[in-house]
Amino acid sequence: MKNNVNDFFKIAEDFVKTEIGSDVSILKDSIEDLEDLYCFTYQSKEYLKTNDFSSILVGQGYLYLNKSDKRIFSIGSTYPFESGLKEIREWLYFEKKIRMYYPLFRCNNPSGRFKT
């Protein structure tokens, strides 16, 4: 059965809650639904509620949810969106090629920030 956008959103919400904390929320306006990935950002709930800049989070960058295996990757805010997208796709491409010879191989998250 193919997953729909709500299934992936639930995966992303659970990930953010577990890995970042329950005091942040995914910005629904930030979600990009691409052929192979969902891309999204998050922000502090306090900032979203009050618009008080002292509560704003900066520097977290996009998270990339791989649709094929539901892993989430982050490369932080070092790269702009398109460059980060390119970097993630390159990692996944190399992983696919290596798996031809080593089927259990998995690339680590490029930033090493989160468990995948």
Secondary structure, 3 states (H helix, E strand, C coil): CCCCHHHHHHHHHHHHHHHHCCCEEECHHHCEECCCEEEECEEEHHHHHHCCHHHCCCCCCCEEEECCCCCEEECCCCCCHHHHHHHHHHHHHHHHHHHCCCCCCCCCCCCCCCCC
